[in-house]
Amino acid sequence: MAKWLTLLVLALSFTLAHATEAQPASNNPELEARMMRIASELRCLVCQNQTIADSHADLAVDLRGQVREMLQKGQNEQQVIEYMTARYGDFVLYRPPFKSTTVLLWVGPGAMVLLGLFVLVRVLRQRSRMPADQFDPEQPDAVVDPHLS
């Protein structure tokens, strides 16, 4: 047991000894800032709950690299976003535009809350009109113990 523990500690210390801080992919801080600004507007297609700026998924890393390359080639932020939208659809946008294909994303949550409130009010009104004796707990049916017979 001690031998395995020693090997584990050595393996971990070897790994930590060679760990270095990640260097930015570009030496240009302005380019990196622009890339991260765009990446924070694009949804990770694997994670779907994160932007590609926040995600560590391989696809997100590749998309950040692609955004960086497009910026290095002189494209502006709008061109990069249009390219990503043309390739992956509005789903890639973390805040999709309000249009006929995305109306459910924008209106759906509010409509569900209003529907829930409507149902709640309706049920409460129906219960308030019911006689009080309908709210008494029901008497359980007589339980017959088969061992007593």
C-alpha positions in Angstrom: 0.0 0.0 0.0 2.8 2.4 0.9 4.6 1.6 -2.4 1.5 2.6 -4.4 1.0 5.8 -2.4 4.7 6.7 -3.0 4.3 6.1 -6.7 1.1 8.2 -6.8 2.8 11.1 -5.0 5.8 10.9 -7.4 3.5 10.8 -10.4 1.6 13.9 -9.2 4.7 15.8 -8.3 6.2 15.0 -11.7 3.0 16.3 -13.4 2.9 19.5 -11.3 6.6 20.2 -11.9 6.0 20.4 -15.6 2.8 22.5 -15.5 3.2 26.0 -16.8 0.7 28.8 -17.2 -1.1 28.8 -20.4 0.2 31.4 -22.8 -2.2 33.4 -25.0 -2.3 32.1 -28.6 -1.5 35.6 -29.8 1.1 38.1 -28.6 -1.3 40.9 -29.5 -3.4 41.8 -26.4 -5.8 43.9 -28.5 -6.5 41.0 -30.8 -7.0 38.7 -27.9 -9.5 41.2 -26.3 -11.4 41.5 -29.6 -11.4 37.7 -29.9 -12.7 37.2 -26.4 -15.4 39.9 -26.9 -16.7 38.0 -29.9 -16.3 34.6 -28.2 -18.5 35.9 -25.3 -21.3 36.4 -27.8 -21.1 32.9 -29.3 -22.6 29.8 -27.7 -20.6 26.7 -27.3 -22.3 24.1 -29.5 -21.2 21.3 -27.2 -21.9 22.8 -23.8 -24.9 25.0 -24.9 -24.9 26.7 -21.5 -21.6 28.5 -22.0 -20.1 30.9 -24.4 -17.1 29.7 -26.4 -15.0 32.2 -24.3 -15.9 30.2 -21.1 -16.0 26.7 -22.5 -13.0 24.3 -22.4 -14.6 21.9 -24.9 -12.4 21.1 -27.9 -14.9 22.6 -30.3 -14.9 25.9 -28.4 -11.1 26.0 -28.4 -11.2 25.4 -32.2 -13.9 28.1 -32.7 -11.9 30.6 -30.7 -8.9 29.8 -32.9 -11.0 30.3 -36.0 -12.3 33.7 -34.7 -8.7 34.7 -33.9 -7.6 33.8 -37.5 -10.4 35.7 -39.0 -9.5 38.8 -37.0 -5.9 38.4 -38.0 -6.9 38.4 -41.7 -8.6 41.8 -41.1 -12.2 40.8 -40.8 -14.3 42.9 -38.4 -16.4 41.6 -35.5 -19.7 41.8 -37.5 -18.2 39.7 -40.4 -17.0 37.1 -37.9 -20.4 36.8 -36.3 -22.2 36.7 -39.7 -19.9 33.9 -40.8 -20.5 31.9 -37.6 -24.3 32.5 -38.0 -24.3 31.4 -41.6 -22.4 28.3 -40.7 -24.1 27.2 -37.5 -27.4 29.2 -37.6 -28.8 31.6 -35.0 -28.4 28.9 -32.3 -24.7 29.8 -32.1 -25.6 33.3 -30.9 -25.8 33.6 -27.2 -28.5 36.3 -27.6 -30.3 35.3 -30.8 -32.2 38.1 -32.7 -35.9 38.5 -32.3 -37.4 37.1 -35.5 -40.0 34.5 -36.6 -37.7 31.5 -36.1 -36.6 32.6 -32.6 -39.9 34.1 -31.3 -40.5 31.1 -29.1 -37.1 31.6 -27.4 -38.1 35.2 -26.5 -41.8 34.8 -25.8 -42.0 31.2 -24.5 -40.8 31.7 -20.9 -43.1 34.7 -20.3 -46.0 32.9 -21.9 -45.4 29.9 -19.6 -45.4 32.1 -16.5 -48.6 33.8 -17.5 -50.2 30.4 -18.3 -49.2 29.1 -14.9 -50.6 32.2 -13.1 -53.8 31.9 -15.0 -54.2 28.2 -14.1 -53.3 29.0 -10.4 -55.9 31.8 -10.2 -58.6 29.6 -11.8 -58.0 26.6 -9.5 -58.0 28.9 -6.4 -61.3 30.5 -7.5 -62.9 27.1 -8.1 -61.8 25.9 -4.6 -63.1 29.1 -3.0 -66.6 28.3 -4.3 -66.6 24.7 -3.0 -68.4 23.9 0.2 -66.2 23.5 3.3 -67.2 19.9 3.8 -65.4 18.9 0.6 -62.1 19.9 2.2 -62.4 17.5 5.2 -60.1 14.6 5.0 -61.7 11.4 3.8 -62.1 8.6 6.2 -60.0 5.6 5.1 -61.8 2.5 4.2 -61.9 -0.2 6.8 -58.8 -2.3 6.5 -59.4 -6.0 7.0 -56.5 -7.8 8.5 -56.4 -11.3 6.9 -54.7 -12.8 10.0 -57.7 -11.9 12.3 -60.1 -14.1 10.4 
